[in-house]
Amino acid sequence: MSNLRELIDKITEFGINPKVELTDKTDVLKKLLVGIYSEYLNVEFELDETDYDDSPEFNYNEIKENVKSNFTDLDWYSTVLDLNKMEPYVEIGIGDSIDDLSDIIKDLLVVKWKMENTSEMDALWEFNFSMKTHSEQHLIDLLKYLNEKE
């Protein structure tokens, strides 16, 4: 979990600090996203059934404004809604890379809070749950967008 904590600390910085000083933020971001995804694919935990306090509500709008400040070149993108449909005309949707990263950071801030205030197993369960139900698709879409943007 020590590598996960380091990855979370680095990526959440983009959502809590409006002026992260790095020379190539996009490359750093891609590496952090891949690291987070690798941790998710390899996470192992046991269910902690202790009744802990709920995490605080992290302000999405503040996170989003900080992400915008750190990544002024992130934008909207198009995406195929069902990759498994093999038809001449597929349905497309619109994605928002700022929203993707903001949602990922918000979910990871909850994991970070649990690392500091509950238990390792509870934090790992939260990480797995939030990735499986929400952040994984944002992460994949954002990586694809960043790759194709170059």
PyMOL commands that place a pseudoatom at each C-alpha (Angstrom):
pseudoatom trace, name=CA, resn=MET, resi=1, chain=A, elem=C, hetatm=0, pos=[0.000, 0.000, 0.000]
pseudoatom trace, name=CA, resn=SER, resi=2, chain=A, elem=C, hetatm=0, pos=[2.983, 2.343, 0.360]
pseudoatom trace, name=CA, resn=ASN, resi=3, chain=A, elem=C, hetatm=0, pos=[3.231, 2.760, -3.431]
pseudoatom trace, name=CA, resn=LEU, resi=4, chain=A, elem=C, hetatm=0, pos=[-0.507, 3.408, -3.641]
pseudoatom trace, name=CA, resn=ARG, resi=5, chain=A, elem=C, hetatm=0, pos=[-0.252, 6.100, -0.969]
pseudoatom trace, name=CA, resn=GLU, resi=6, chain=A, elem=C, hetatm=0, pos=[2.586, 7.822, -2.831]
pseudoatom trace, name=CA, resn=LEU, resi=7, chain=A, elem=C, hetatm=0, pos=[0.634, 7.731, -6.106]
pseudoatom trace, name=CA, resn=ILE, resi=8, chain=A, elem=C, hetatm=0, pos=[-2.474, 9.111, -4.404]
pseudoatom trace, name=CA, resn=ASP, resi=9, chain=A, elem=C, hetatm=0, pos=[-0.481, 11.908, -2.741]
pseudoatom trace, name=CA, resn=LYS, resi=10, chain=A, elem=C, hetatm=0, pos=[0.995, 12.945, -6.086]
pseudoatom trace, name=CA, resn=ILE, resi=11, chain=A, elem=C, hetatm=0, pos=[-2.161, 12.812, -8.186]
pseudoatom trace, name=CA, resn=THR, resi=12, chain=A, elem=C, hetatm=0, pos=[-4.429, 14.470, -5.611]
pseudoatom trace, name=CA, resn=GLU, resi=13, chain=A, elem=C, hetatm=0, pos=[-1.995, 17.389, -5.479]
pseudoatom trace, name=CA, resn=PHE, resi=14, chain=A, elem=C, hetatm=0, pos=[-3.409, 18.470, -8.871]
pseudoatom trace, name=CA, resn=GLY, resi=15, chain=A, elem=C, hetatm=0, pos=[-6.826, 18.841, -7.234]
pseudoatom trace, name=CA, resn=ILE, resi=16, chain=A, elem=C, hetatm=0, pos=[-5.823, 20.540, -3.994]
pseudoatom trace, name=CA, resn=ASN, resi=17, chain=A, elem=C, hetatm=0, pos=[-3.032, 22.832, -5.216]
pseudoatom trace, name=CA, resn=PRO, resi=18, chain=A, elem=C, hetatm=0, pos=[-3.858, 25.279, -8.042]
pseudoatom trace, name=CA, resn=LYS, resi=19, chain=A, elem=C, hetatm=0, pos=[-0.214, 25.702, -9.045]
pseudoatom trace, name=CA, resn=VAL, resi=20, chain=A, elem=C, hetatm=0, pos=[1.652, 22.414, -9.099]
pseudoatom trace, name=CA, resn=GLU, resi=21, chain=A, elem=C, hetatm=0, pos=[5.155, 23.166, -10.344]
pseudoatom trace, name=CA, resn=LEU, resi=22, chain=A, elem=C, hetatm=0, pos=[6.249, 20.474, -12.822]
pseudoatom trace, name=CA, resn=THR, resi=23, chain=A, elem=C, hetatm=0, pos=[7.876, 20.776, -16.217]
pseudoatom trace, name=CA, resn=ASP, resi=24, chain=A, elem=C, hetatm=0, pos=[5.753, 18.156, -17.994]
pseudoatom trace, name=CA, resn=LYS, resi=25, chain=A, elem=C, hetatm=0, pos=[2.532, 17.678, -16.071]
pseudoatom trace, name=CA, resn=THR, resi=26, chain=A, elem=C, hetatm=0, pos=[0.853, 15.642, -18.795]
pseudoatom trace, name=CA, resn=ASP, resi=27, chain=A, elem=C, hetatm=0, pos=[3.575, 12.962, -18.845]
pseudoatom trace, name=CA, resn=VAL, resi=28, chain=A, elem=C, hetatm=0, pos=[3.610, 12.888, -15.050]
pseudoatom trace, name=CA, resn=LEU, resi=29, chain=A, elem=C, hetatm=0, pos=[-0.178, 12.585, -15.027]
pseudoatom trace, name=CA, resn=LYS, resi=30, chain=A, elem=C, hetatm=0, pos=[-0.135, 9.679, -17.486]
pseudoatom trace, name=CA, resn=LYS, resi=31, chain=A, elem=C, hetatm=0, pos=[2.423, 7.809, -15.378]
pseudoatom trace, name=CA, resn=LEU, resi=32, chain=A, elem=C, hetatm=0, pos=[0.399, 8.422, -12.213]
pseudoatom trace, name=CA, resn=LEU, resi=33, chain=A, elem=C, hetatm=0, pos=[-2.809, 7.199, -13.865]
pseudoatom trace, name=CA, resn=VAL, resi=34, chain=A, elem=C, hetatm=0, pos=[-1.086, 4.040, -15.088]
pseudoatom trace, name=CA, resn=GLY, resi=35, chain=A, elem=C, hetatm=0, pos=[0.345, 3.492, -11.600]
pseudoatom trace, name=CA, resn=ILE, resi=36, chain=A, elem=C, hetatm=0, pos=[-3.078, 3.934, -9.985]
pseudoatom trace, name=CA, resn=TYR, resi=37, chain=A, elem=C, hetatm=0, pos=[-4.608, 1.533, -12.492]
pseudoatom trace, name=CA, resn=SER, resi=38, chain=A, elem=C, hetatm=0, pos=[-1.890, -1.046, -11.854]
pseudoatom trace, name=CA, resn=GLU, resi=39, chain=A, elem=C, hetatm=0, pos=[-2.489, -0.788, -8.106]
pseudoatom trace, name=CA, resn=TYR, resi=40, chain=A, elem=C, hetatm=0, pos=[-6.215, -1.309, -8.682]
pseudoatom trace, name=CA, resn=LEU, resi=41, chain=A, elem=C, hetatm=0, pos=[-5.660, -4.387, -10.833]
pseudoatom trace, name=CA, resn=ASN, resi=42, chain=A, elem=C, hetatm=0, pos=[-3.435, -5.880, -8.130]
pseudoatom trace, name=CA, resn=VAL, resi=43, chain=A, elem=C, hetatm=0, pos=[-5.220, -4.746, -4.970]
pseudoatom trace, name=CA, resn=GLU, resi=44, chain=A, elem=C, hetatm=0, pos=[-5.823, -7.352, -2.295]
pseudoatom trace, name=CA, resn=PHE, resi=45, chain=A, elem=C, hetatm=0, pos=[-7.738, -6.728, 0.880]
pseudoatom trace, name=CA, resn=GLU, resi=46, chain=A, elem=C, hetatm=0, pos=[-9.862, -8.350, 3.524]
pseudoatom trace, name=CA, resn=LEU, resi=47, chain=A, elem=C, hetatm=0, pos=[-13.206, -6.866, 4.472]
pseudoatom trace, name=CA, resn=ASP, resi=48, chain=A, elem=C, hetatm=0, pos=[-12.998, -4.665, 7.558]
pseudoatom trace, name=CA, resn=GLU, resi=49, chain=A, elem=C, hetatm=0, pos=[-16.452, -4.654, 9.119]
pseudoatom trace, name=CA, resn=THR, resi=50, chain=A, elem=C, hetatm=0, pos=[-15.671, -1.971, 11.695]
pseudoatom trace, name=CA, resn=ASP, resi=51, chain=A, elem=C, hetatm=0, pos=[-18.182, 0.876, 11.720]
pseudoatom trace, name=CA, resn=TYR, resi=52, chain=A, elem=C, hetatm=0, pos=[-16.116, 3.995, 11.003]
pseudoatom trace, name=CA, resn=ASP, resi=53, chain=A, elem=C, hetatm=0, pos=[-17.204, 7.606, 10.667]
pseudoatom trace, name=CA, resn=ASP, resi=54, chain=A, elem=C, hetatm=0, pos=[-18.000, 8.735, 7.148]
pseudoatom trace, name=CA, resn=SER, resi=55, chain=A, elem=C, hetatm=0, pos=[-15.326, 10.598, 5.247]
pseudoatom trace, name=CA, resn=PRO, resi=56, chain=A, elem=C, hetatm=0, pos=[-15.754, 14.340, 4.844]
pseudoatom trace, name=CA, resn=GLU, resi=57, chain=A, elem=C, hetatm=0, pos=[-17.356, 15.678, 1.685]
pseudoatom trace, name=CA, resn=PHE, resi=58, chain=A, elem=C, hetatm=0, pos=[-14.591, 16.897, -0.604]
pseudoatom trace, name=CA, resn=ASN, resi=59, chain=A, elem=C, hetatm=0, pos=[-15.602, 19.928, -2.645]
pseudoatom trace, name=CA, resn=TYR, resi=60, chain=A, elem=C, hetatm=0, pos=[-15.831, 18.870, -6.292]
pseudoatom trace, name=CA, resn=ASN, resi=61, chain=A, elem=C, hetatm=0, pos=[-15.951, 22.455, -7.583]
pseudoatom trace, name=CA, resn=GLU, resi=62, chain=A, elem=C, hetatm=0, pos=[-12.719, 23.398, -5.775]
pseudoatom trace, name=CA, resn=ILE, resi=63, chain=A, elem=C, hetatm=0, pos=[-11.022, 20.267, -7.074]
pseudoatom trace, name=CA, resn=LYS, resi=64, chain=A, elem=C, hetatm=0, pos=[-12.222, 21.010, -10.604]
pseudoatom trace, name=CA, resn=GLU, resi=65, chain=A, elem=C, hetatm=0, pos=[-10.972, 24.614, -10.486]
pseudoatom trace, name=CA, resn=ASN, resi=66, chain=A, elem=C, hetatm=0, pos=[-7.536, 23.448, -9.312]
pseudoatom trace, name=CA, resn=VAL, resi=67, chain=A, elem=C, hetatm=0, pos=[-7.417, 20.790, -12.047]
pseudoatom trace, name=CA, resn=LYS, resi=68, chain=A, elem=C, hetatm=0, pos=[-8.313, 23.459, -14.631]
pseudoatom trace, name=CA, resn=SER, resi=69, chain=A, elem=C, hetatm=0, pos=[-5.539, 25.686, -13.283]
pseudoatom trace, name=CA, resn=ASN, resi=70, chain=A, elem=C, hetatm=0, pos=[-2.988, 22.878, -13.506]
pseudoatom trace, name=CA, resn=PHE, resi=71, chain=A, elem=C, hetatm=0, pos=[-4.073, 21.549, -16.910]
pseudoatom trace, name=CA, resn=THR, resi=72, chain=A, elem=C, hetatm=0, pos=[-5.175, 24.464, -19.063]
pseudoatom trace, name=CA, resn=ASP, resi=73, chain=A, elem=C, hetatm=0, pos=[-4.895, 22.342, -22.213]
pseudoatom trace, name=CA, resn=LEU, resi=74, chain=A, elem=C, hetatm=0, pos=[-7.334, 19.590, -21.150]
pseudoatom trace, name=CA, resn=ASP, resi=75, chain=A, elem=C, hetatm=0, pos=[-10.610, 19.687, -23.043]
pseudoatom trace, name=CA, resn=TRP, resi=76, chain=A, elem=C, hetatm=0, pos=[-13.674, 17.814, -24.256]
pseudoatom trace, name=CA, resn=TYR, resi=77, chain=A, elem=C, hetatm=0, pos=[-13.349, 14.663, -26.362]
pseudoatom trace, name=CA, resn=SER, resi=78, chain=A, elem=C, hetatm=0, pos=[-15.595, 12.291, -28.282]
pseudoatom trace, name=CA, resn=THR, resi=79, chain=A, elem=C, hetatm=0, pos=[-15.948, 8.658, -27.374]
pseudoatom trace, name=CA, resn=VAL, resi=80, chain=A, elem=C, hetatm=0, pos=[-17.724, 5.593, -28.726]
pseudoatom trace, name=CA, resn=LEU, resi=81, chain=A, elem=C, hetatm=0, pos=[-20.464, 4.623, -26.280]
pseudoatom trace, name=CA, resn=ASP, resi=82, chain=A, elem=C, hetatm=0, pos=[-20.440, 0.881, -26.998]
pseudoatom trace, name=CA, resn=LEU, resi=83, chain=A, elem=C, hetatm=0, pos=[-17.066, -0.417, -28.188]
pseudoatom trace, name=CA, resn=ASN, resi=84, chain=A, elem=C, hetatm=0, pos=[-18.533, -3.875, -28.726]
pseudoatom trace, name=CA, resn=LYS, resi=85, chain=A, elem=C, hetatm=0, pos=[-20.981, -2.739, -31.415]
pseudoatom trace, name=CA, resn=MET, resi=86, chain=A, elem=C, hetatm=0, pos=[-19.570, -3.416, -34.840]
pseudoatom trace, name=CA, resn=GLU, resi=87, chain=A, elem=C, hetatm=0, pos=[-21.823, -1.320, -37.049]
pseudoatom trace, name=CA, resn=PRO, resi=88, chain=A, elem=C, hetatm=0, pos=[-21.092, 1.266, -39.730]
pseudoatom trace, name=CA, resn=TYR, resi=89, chain=A, elem=C, hetatm=0, pos=[-22.655, 4.012, -37.596]
pseudoatom trace, name=CA, resn=VAL, resi=90, chain=A, elem=C, hetatm=0, pos=[-21.917, 3.811, -33.896]
pseudoatom trace, name=CA, resn=GLU, resi=91, chain=A, elem=C, hetatm=0, pos=[-23.290, 6.045, -31.186]
pseudoatom trace, name=CA, resn=ILE, resi=92, chain=A, elem=C, hetatm=0, pos=[-20.773, 8.516, -29.843]
pseudoatom trace, name=CA, resn=GLY, resi=93, chain=A, elem=C, hetatm=0, pos=[-20.735, 10.579, -26.688]
pseudoatom trace, name=CA, resn=ILE, resi=94, chain=A, elem=C, hetatm=0, pos=[-18.806, 13.520, -25.326]
pseudoatom trace, name=CA, resn=GLY, resi=95, chain=A, elem=C, hetatm=0, pos=[-16.304, 13.236, -22.499]
pseudoatom trace, name=CA, resn=ASP, resi=96, chain=A, elem=C, hetatm=0, pos=[-14.767, 15.939, -20.349]
pseudoatom trace, name=CA, resn=SER, resi=97, chain=A, elem=C, hetatm=0, pos=[-11.138, 15.362, -19.382]
pseudoatom trace, name=CA, resn=ILE, resi=98, chain=A, elem=C, hetatm=0, pos=[-11.308, 17.978, -16.591]
pseudoatom trace, name=CA, resn=ASP, resi=99, chain=A, elem=C, hetatm=0, pos=[-14.306, 16.165, -15.094]
pseudoatom trace, name=CA, resn=ASP, resi=100, chain=A, elem=C, hetatm=0, pos=[-12.578, 12.793, -15.486]
pseudoatom trace, name=CA, resn=LEU, resi=101, chain=A, elem=C, hetatm=0, pos=[-9.523, 13.897, -13.530]
pseudoatom trace, name=CA, resn=SER, resi=102, chain=A, elem=C, hetatm=0, pos=[-11.588, 15.793, -10.955]
pseudoatom trace, name=CA, resn=ASP, resi=103, chain=A, elem=C, hetatm=0, pos=[-13.743, 12.726, -10.269]
pseudoatom trace, name=CA, resn=ILE, resi=104, chain=A, elem=C, hetatm=0, pos=[-10.681, 10.484, -9.973]
pseudoatom trace, name=CA, resn=ILE, resi=105, chain=A, elem=C, hetatm=0, pos=[-9.056, 12.905, -7.529]
pseudoatom trace, name=CA, resn=LYS, resi=106, chain=A, elem=C, hetatm=0, pos=[-12.221, 13.275, -5.459]
pseudoatom trace, name=CA, resn=ASP, resi=107, chain=A, elem=C, hetatm=0, pos=[-12.511, 9.495, -5.112]
pseudoatom trace, name=CA, resn=LEU, resi=108, chain=A, elem=C, hetatm=0, pos=[-8.816, 9.188, -4.226]
pseudoatom trace, name=CA, resn=LEU, resi=109, chain=A, elem=C, hetatm=0, pos=[-9.120, 11.891, -1.559]
pseudoatom trace, name=CA, resn=VAL, resi=110, chain=A, elem=C, hetatm=0, pos=[-11.669, 9.670, 0.177]
pseudoatom trace, name=CA, resn=VAL, resi=111, chain=A, elem=C, hetatm=0, pos=[-9.236, 6.744, -0.021]
pseudoatom trace, name=CA, resn=LYS, resi=112, chain=A, elem=C, hetatm=0, pos=[-6.452, 8.955, 1.361]
pseudoatom trace, name=CA, resn=TRP, resi=113, chain=A, elem=C, hetatm=0, pos=[-8.701, 10.101, 4.210]
pseudoatom trace, name=CA, resn=LYS, resi=114, chain=A, elem=C, hetatm=0, pos=[-9.500, 6.476, 5.050]
pseudoatom trace, name=CA, resn=MET, resi=115, chain=A, elem=C, hetatm=0, pos=[-5.785, 5.606, 5.014]
pseudoatom trace, name=CA, resn=GLU, resi=116, chain=A, elem=C, hetatm=0, pos=[-5.268, 8.270, 7.657]
pseudoatom trace, name=CA, resn=ASN, resi=117, chain=A, elem=C, hetatm=0, pos=[-8.448, 7.805, 9.711]
pseudoatom trace, name=CA, resn=THR, resi=118, chain=A, elem=C, hetatm=0, pos=[-9.726, 4.227, 9.475]
pseudoatom trace, name=CA, resn=SER, resi=119, chain=A, elem=C, hetatm=0, pos=[-7.756, 1.110, 8.565]
pseudoatom trace, name=CA, resn=GLU, resi=120, chain=A, elem=C, hetatm=0, pos=[-5.600, -0.120, 5.712]
pseudoatom trace, name=CA, resn=MET, resi=121, chain=A, elem=C, hetatm=0, pos=[-8.205, -2.723, 4.771]
pseudoatom trace, name=CA, resn=ASP, resi=122, chain=A, elem=C, hetatm=0, pos=[-11.025, -0.179, 4.838]
pseudoatom trace, name=CA, resn=ALA, resi=123, chain=A, elem=C, hetatm=0, pos=[-8.994, 2.170, 2.617]
pseudoatom trace, name=CA, resn=LEU, resi=124, chain=A, elem=C, hetatm=0, pos=[-8.174, -0.625, 0.171]
pseudoatom trace, name=CA, resn=TRP, resi=125, chain=A, elem=C, hetatm=0, pos=[-11.812, -1.688, 0.051]
pseudoatom trace, name=CA, resn=GLU, resi=126, chain=A, elem=C, hetatm=0, pos=[-12.788, 1.934, -0.709]
pseudoatom trace, name=CA, resn=PHE, resi=127, chain=A, elem=C, hetatm=0, pos=[-10.121, 2.150, -3.406]
pseudoatom trace, name=CA, resn=ASN, resi=128, chain=A, elem=C, hetatm=0, pos=[-11.324, -1.061, -5.051]
pseudoatom trace, name=CA, resn=PHE, resi=129, chain=A, elem=C, hetatm=0, pos=[-15.000, -0.096, -4.752]
pseudoatom trace, name=CA, resn=SER, resi=130, chain=A, elem=C, hetatm=0, pos=[-14.597, 3.440, -6.106]
pseudoatom trace, name=CA, resn=MET, resi=131, chain=A, elem=C, hetatm=0, pos=[-12.458, 2.249, -9.005]
pseudoatom trace, name=CA, resn=LYS, resi=132, chain=A, elem=C, hetatm=0, pos=[-14.836, -0.579, -9.909]
pseudoatom trace, name=CA, resn=THR, resi=133, chain=A, elem=C, hetatm=0, pos=[-18.000, 1.516, -9.707]
pseudoatom trace, name=CA, resn=HIS, resi=134, chain=A, elem=C, hetatm=0, pos=[-16.796, 4.947, -10.866]
pseudoatom trace, name=CA, resn=SER, resi=135, chain=A, elem=C, hetatm=0, pos=[-13.197, 5.953, -11.420]
pseudoatom trace, name=CA, resn=GLU, resi=136, chain=A, elem=C, hetatm=0, pos=[-11.969, 3.111, -13.641]
pseudoatom trace, name=CA, resn=GLN, resi=137, chain=A, elem=C, hetatm=0, pos=[-13.917, 4.315, -16.671]
pseudoatom trace, name=CA, resn=HIS, resi=138, chain=A, elem=C, hetatm=0, pos=[-12.828, 7.920, -16.077]
pseudoatom trace, name=CA, resn=LEU, resi=139, chain=A, elem=C, hetatm=0, pos=[-9.215, 6.757, -15.840]
pseudoatom trace, name=CA, resn=ILE, resi=140, chain=A, elem=C, hetatm=0, pos=[-9.373, 4.694, -19.037]
pseudoatom trace, name=CA, resn=ASP, resi=141, chain=A, elem=C, hetatm=0, pos=[-11.119, 7.483, -20.943]
pseudoatom trace, name=CA, resn=LEU, resi=142, chain=A, elem=C, hetatm=0, pos=[-8.633, 10.072, -19.706]
pseudoatom trace, name=CA, resn=LEU, resi=143, chain=A, elem=C, hetatm=0, pos=[-5.615, 7.945, -20.646]
pseudoatom trace, name=CA, resn=LYS, resi=144, chain=A, elem=C, hetatm=0, pos=[-7.062, 7.340, -24.107]
pseudoatom trace, name=CA, resn=TYR, resi=145, chain=A, elem=C, hetatm=0, pos=[-7.724, 11.071, -24.537]
pseudoatom trace, name=CA, resn=LEU, resi=146, chain=A, elem=C, hetatm=0, pos=[-4.192, 12.014, -23.392]
pseudoatom trace, name=CA, resn=ASN, resi=147, chain=A, elem=C, hetatm=0, pos=[-2.676, 9.405, -25.721]
pseudoatom trace, name=CA, resn=GLU, resi=148, chain=A, elem=C, hetatm=0, pos=[-4.629, 10.562, -28.754]
pseudoatom trace, name=CA, resn=LYS, resi=149, chain=A, elem=C, hetatm=0, pos=[-4.076, 14.236, -27.941]
pseudoatom trace, name=CA, resn=GLU, resi=150, chain=A, elem=C, hetatm=0, pos=[-0.335, 13.999, -28.587]
for i in range(1, 150): cmd.bond("trace and resi %d" % i, "trace and resi %d" % (i + 1))
show_as sticks, trace
zoom trace
